[in-house]
């Protein structure tokens, strides 16, 4: 009996030991410093990691309202510390609501060198340096484009926003998103960045739980030290622009430190969708890993019991 158990144990161990390595070397670490969730504020009605101002109102049980449905409002919320991760993913839930058939102007997500400076570009300063992701809800002068329109633009600190043509001269990528206003389901955005590789945006506003690709553009270089912020503005037309929650993650490779190594670049093809597929596969791989660990423990326990019984039988045979 004992030799059989020994052979079985060795065979099972040989099969199981290779799975002790992590099935996927790309990981995600939540960044508390750039995350917003209910109740947003502490007991002293302050935020440890974010500042806010202008017309921003925070309801600790439901939302951060950058602007209310009133004319000539402007509000902002910005991180106190810069986002220094080389590769990251920002998932944010927002809400655009209003009662009129004419509405505007819009809100924006920012990753810029400057922070908390109000201005004419959806509540932020003009001639910024960094990334602006604009959700423009009012069409001024852009024939052939369906609004609301979501647009990414890179600022060099010198070029002014093309207000007359809804930022057409500044755009690097974008998509129409008709349906994000007064949506009957949670509306979300997911922005993923791999340093000097690509910037990808997915939106969720048509069907809950299903992401719609907006753009995937290469050769984007966001400043290595950037502050994360959200702003909104209204003019003669208005809407409620709310931020419900923000979750930021640092993406890194366990094999090569923060970011993707040359070996992992081919595996993910510079695409956030490939990264998300990898995360799903990782979940299944870890489940199988832990199942094997449990089976290994069962076999070890069975082997120990069998060896104890064998030893007892040998002792009994001596008498």
N, C-alpha and C positions, 0 to 999 in steps of 0.2 A: 504493500500500500504506500509506504513512504517514498520509494523510488518513483512511483507513478505521480505522486503529488509534486515531487521535486521537478520532474520533467515538465509537468503542466505549468508550474509556477514560472520556470525559466522561459517557456514559450510565450506565456502571457506578458511577462515583463518585457521581453524583447519587442513585442508588438506595441506595448503601451508607452514605453519610455520616449520614443521620438515625438509624441504629441505634447510633451512637457514644454516645448518651445511655443511661443506665442504664434497663433495662426496668421496674424496680420501685424505688420510693423508700423502702421499708421494709426495714431491715437488722437483723441480729442480731450482736452482738459478745460472744464468750465472756468471762465474768468469772472470772479465775483466783482472785480473792480469795474467791469463794463457790462453788468447785468442789472436789469430793472425788473422787479416783480412786486406784486402786492405784498405789503402795504406801502412800498416805495420809501417811506420816511420812518425815522426812529421815534422814540418816545418824546424827543424834544422838537419834533416836526422838522427835522433836518435830514439830509441824505449824506452818508459818509463819503460816497464816491461820485456824486453828481451835484452840480449847481443848476439852478433854474431861475428864470426871470422873464421880464416883459409881461405879457398877459397870461402866462402859463398858470393854470390852476391844477392842483393835485388833489384828487379824491382818493384817499388811502384805501378805499374798498373797491375801486373799479377802474380808474383811468388817470392818465396824465393828459390834461386838455391844453394843447398848445395855443389854440385859439377857439373862442366860442363862435357861434353863428351870428356874429356882429361885424359891422363894417370897421375897416381900418384897425385891425388887431395884429399883433405880432408877438410870438412867444418862442421860448427856446429852453432846452435842457442839454447840458454838456458834461462830459466826464471831467473829473478833476485831475486825473492822471492820464497820460497818453497811452495809446495802444501800441505796444512795441513788439508784439508777436509778428513773426515774419509771414506765417500762414495762419489764416483764421476763417471762422465762419460766424456770421451774425444773423440770427433769426429773430425777427421782430413782428409783433402783432400790432396792427393799427386799425383805426376805424375812421371813416369819412362819412359824415351824416349831415343832413340839412333838409329844409322844408321847401325851398324854392326850386323852380325849374332853371334858373340862372344861378350859377354858383362859382366860387373861386376862393383864393387863387391856387393854393396847394401847400404841400409840406415837403420836407427834404431830410435825408440822412446825410451827415457830413463826417468825413475823416480828413481833417485839415490840421495844418501847423498852428493856426490860430483857433481860439475858442471863445465862445460867449460874447460875440460881437454882433450886435443887431445891425441889419442893413436892408437893402432893397431886394435881395435875391431870396425870396421865400423866407424872409425873416433873418437872413444872415448877410454878412458883409460882402460887397462886390470885390472883384480882383483877389479872390482867395487863392490859397495854394494847397492843393490836395484834391480829394475826391468829393464830388457832390452827386447824390442820387436823388433826383427830383421827381415828385409825383405831382405833375401839373394837371389841374382839373379844369382850367379855363383856357380856351383857344383864342389867342389874339390874332395872329396872322401866320398860319402855317397850312396852306392848302394841301389836301390829300392826306392829312394826318388825322386819325381818329383820337379824340380825347375822351377821358383822361389818358395822359401819356406819361410813361415812366422813362426817364432819361438819365444816363450816366455822363458826367462831364468831368474833365481834369482841368484844374486851374493852375496856372503858372505863377500866380501872384501879380501878374501885370495885365492880363487880358480881361476886359469887361464882359459881363453877361449880355448876350444878345437878346435883350428884352423885347425888341420890336418883332422878332421872329420866333419867340418862345424857345430861345436857346439853341436854335438850329446850328448856328456857327460854332457852338461849344460842344456839341454832342459827339460822343465816341461810340455810344451804343444805346439802344432803347427799344421800346415796344409799346403798342397800344394796350390799354387795360380797361376797356369799357366793362363796367360792372363792379368796380371796387367801391363806388359810392352807394350808400344805403344798401349794402349787401346783407343778405339774410343769413350769413354764416361768418365765422371768424375770418378776417382777411389778414394775410401774412406775407412777409417777404423773407427770402433767405439769400444772403449775399456771401459768396465764398471767394477767397482770394489766396492764390499761391504766388508768393513773391516773384516779381519779374516774369511770371508765366501767364496767368490769365485771371480774369475777374468774371464771375458768373452770378446771375440773378435768376431766381425762381420765384414765382408768385402763386399764392393760393387764394382764389376768390370765386372760382366757378363751382367747385365741388369740394366739400370739406375732406381734408386728408389727401387731396390730389394736388400736386405741384405742377404748375404750367411754366415751361421755360420762357424766359424773357430775352436774355442775351447771354452769350459766352464770348468774350472778347479777349484776344491775346495782347501781350506786350504792354500791360498796364503797370506803371510804377508809382505806387502810392508812397508818400514820404514815410520813412521808417519810424518816425515819431509823429503820431497823429492823434488828435483828440476826437472822440466819438461824440456826435451830437445830433439832435433833431430840432428842427425849427419849422414854423409855419407862419403864413401871413394871409390876411384878407385885405381887400380894397373896397371898391364900391359893391362888390359881390362877396359873399361869405359862406362859410361852412364850419362845422365842428371838426377839428382835426385832433384826434386822440391817439396816444401811444398806450397800448394795453400792457405790453411786456417786451423785454429785450433779453436775449440770451446770447452771449458771446463765448466762443470756444477757441482755444489755441490748438491748431493742428500741428502735429509733429511726428517725426519718424523715430521710433525707439532704436533703430539701427544706426541712424546718423544724426541724432540730436533733433533740434527744432527744424521743422520743414521736411521736404522730400529730398532724398538722396538721388543720385543719378540712376541707381538701380530701381527706385520706386517710381521715377517719373514715367517710365514706359508703362508700368503697371496701371497708372492712373490717367495716362494720356492727357495730362494737364486739364482734367475735367472734374468739376465738383460732383457730377452725376456718377462718375466712376468711383469717386471717393465714397459716396453714399452707398453704392452697391457693395463696396468693400466693407463698410460698417455692418451691413446686413449679413454678409457672409461671415463676418467676424463673430456676430452674435450666435449663429448656428454652430460655428466651430467651437466656441467656448462651451456651449451646451454639451456637445459630444465629448469635449475634453473632460468636463466634470463627471459625465456619465462613466467614462473609462476609469476615472479615479475611484468612483464608488465601486465599480466592478473589481478593481484591483484590491480594494480593501476587503471585499467579500472573499475573494480568492485567498488573500493572505490569512484571513480569519479561518477559512475552511482548511487551509493548509496546516495552520497551527493546531486546530482541533484534531485533524487527522493524525498529525505527528504525535500529539499527546496520547491518542488512543493506541497508536502503534507501539509507543514506548511502554504503555501500561500492559499491553498484550505480551510484549517480550518479557517484562518483569514477571507476569503471571506464569509464563511457560517455564520459568526456572524452578518453580516449586512443585 
